[in-house]
Amino acid sequence: MKKLYGTDVYVQSAGVHNDMEIDGFSVAVCAELDIELSRHRSRSFSEMREWGDDLATFGLVVALSPASQRQALELTRYAHLDVEYWPILDPTGMGEKRDDKLTYYRQARDQIMTHIIQRFGPATNK
């Protein structure tokens, strides 16, 4: 999002779990687009609340998996926010060779980029 829209929109990444390191294949395929993920860390919704983030101040939660969609919909019981589910390929565990794995990760990356542009319009960050 920051690559496409700069600081026009505030984005916070959250996951169902916060104990996972960012996947090296994700880092590699995003680096191909000059998107830096090596220092990225996933936070859970509970961790965000513990750190003082008021989830009610967010307008939209985008879920990329059925598990995250269920958790995001649970949040709507306590905060007014929209939840969208963007089904994408889960590349983890796909492909046997490094090049095959990277191909699947690129497909997932490109699906996310397509969803972002369809939802938010053409890039404004130049």
C-alpha positions in Angstrom: 0.0 0.0 0.0 2.7 2.5 0.9 4.5 1.7 -2.4 1.3 2.6 -4.3 -0.3 5.3 -2.2 2.5 6.7 0.0 1.1 8.2 3.3 -2.3 9.0 1.8 -3.7 6.0 3.8 -2.7 4.4 7.1 -2.1 0.7 6.9 -1.4 -1.7 9.7 -0.6 -5.4 9.0 -2.2 -7.9 11.3 -2.5 -11.6 11.3 -4.3 -14.4 13.1 -1.0 -15.2 14.9 1.9 -13.0 15.8 4.5 -15.7 16.4 5.5 -16.1 12.8 8.5 -14.5 11.1 8.0 -13.1 7.7 8.5 -15.8 5.1 11.7 -15.4 3.1 10.0 -16.2 -0.2 7.6 -13.2 0.5 10.6 -11.0 1.2 12.2 -12.1 -2.1 9.2 -11.6 -4.4 8.3 -8.2 -2.8 11.9 -7.1 -3.2 11.5 -7.6 -6.9 9.0 -4.7 -6.8 11.3 -2.6 -4.5 9.0 -3.4 -1.5 11.0 -3.9 1.7 9.6 -6.6 3.9 12.7 -8.0 5.7 12.0 -6.1 8.9 8.3 -6.7 8.7 6.6 -8.6 11.5 3.0 -9.8 11.8 1.0 -8.7 14.7 -2.2 -10.3 16.0 -5.4 -8.3 16.6 -5.0 -8.9 20.3 -1.4 -7.7 20.3 -2.6 -4.5 18.5 -5.1 -3.9 21.2 -2.5 -4.6 23.9 -0.2 -2.0 22.3 -3.0 0.6 22.4 -4.3 0.5 18.9 -8.0 1.3 18.9 -9.4 -1.1 16.3 -12.5 1.1 16.1 -10.4 3.8 14.4 -9.8 1.5 11.4 -12.3 1.7 8.6 -11.5 -1.5 6.8 -10.0 -4.9 7.5 -8.9 -6.9 4.5 -8.8 -10.6 5.2 -6.6 -12.9 3.1 -7.6 -16.2 4.6 -10.8 -17.7 5.9 -9.3 -17.8 9.4 -8.5 -14.1 9.3 -11.9 -13.3 7.9 -13.6 -15.1 10.8 -11.5 -13.2 13.3 -12.1 -9.9 11.6 -15.8 -10.5 11.5 -15.7 -11.2 15.3 -14.2 -7.7 15.7 -17.3 -6.2 14.1 -19.2 -7.1 17.2 -17.2 -4.5 19.2 -16.2 -2.0 16.5 -17.8 -0.6 13.4 -15.5 -1.5 10.6 -15.9 -3.1 7.2 -14.4 -6.5 6.5 -13.5 -7.6 3.0 -12.3 -11.1 2.1 -9.8 -11.2 -0.8 -9.3 -14.9 -1.6 -5.7 -15.4 -2.8 -3.5 -18.4 -3.4 -1.7 -19.6 -0.3 1.8 -20.4 -1.7 3.1 -22.0 1.5 4.1 -25.6 0.9 3.6 -25.3 -2.9 6.4 -26.2 -5.3 9.4 -28.4 -4.7 12.2 -26.3 -6.1 13.1 -22.8 -5.2 12.1 -21.4 -8.6 8.8 -23.2 -8.4 8.1 -21.8 -4.9 9.0 -18.3 -6.1 6.5 -18.6 -9.0 3.7 -19.4 -6.5 4.7 -16.5 -4.2 4.7 -14.2 -7.2 1.2 -15.3 -8.1 0.0 -14.5 -4.6 1.8 -11.2 -4.6 0.3 -10.3 -7.9 -3.2 -11.3 -6.8 -2.9 -9.0 -3.8 -1.7 -6.1 -6.0 -4.6 -6.6 -8.3 -7.1 -6.6 -5.4 -5.5 -3.4 -4.0 -5.7 -1.5 -7.3 -9.2 -2.7 -8.0 -10.3 -1.6 -4.5 -8.3 1.7 -4.2 -7.6 2.7 -7.7 -4.4 3.5 -9.6 -1.2 4.3 -7.7 -0.9 7.9 -6.5 2.7 7.7 -5.1 5.1 8.8 -7.7 
